[in-house]
């Protein structure tokens, strides 16, 4: 489960960074909809980082 959370967090983070990188430098020229897209992508990055932190802090459990 730990690996799944780490992989999922990494994928979400990379997708968010890709989306933000396209429009971040043109932020002042964007419409309200475009600014919402950028903020949504930043929120996606934060969720991905949270999943990464949770996955890395989880202790590896072995089945006995």
N, C-alpha and C positions, 0 to 999 in steps of 0.2 A: 504494500500500500504506500509505503514511503517513496518508492521510486516513481510510482504513478503520480503522486502529488507534486514531486519535483519536476517531472517531465511536463505535466499540465501547467504548472506555474511558469516554467521556462517558455513554453509555446505561447501562452497568453502574453507574457512580457515582450517577447520578440514581435508579436503581431501589433501590440500597442505602440512599441517604439517605431515600427515601420510606418504605421498610420500617422503618428505625430510628426515624424521627420518630413513628410510630404508637405505639411501645411503650417508648421510652427513658425517659420521665418516670414510667412505672409499673413500672420495673425491679424494685424491691423487692417488689412484689406478684406478680410472675410466678412460675410454676412453673419447674422445671429445664428443661423443654421450651421454655418461653417465653424463658428466658434464653439458651438455645442458639440460638434464632431471632434474637435481638438480636445475639449474637456472630457468627453466620453472616452477618448483614447488614453488620456492621462489616468482616468479612473481605471481603465483596463490594465494599465501598467501597475498601478498600486495593488490591484487584486492579484495580479501575477506575482508580484514581489511578496505579498503576504503568503501566498501558497508556497513559494520557495522557502521562506523563513520557517513556516510550519513544517514543511518536509525535511528541512535540514535539522530542525530542533527535535524531531521525533526520534525516539530511541529505537534502534533496530531490535525487533523481538524475534527470537527463535522459537519455533514450536517444539515442545517437549513431548 
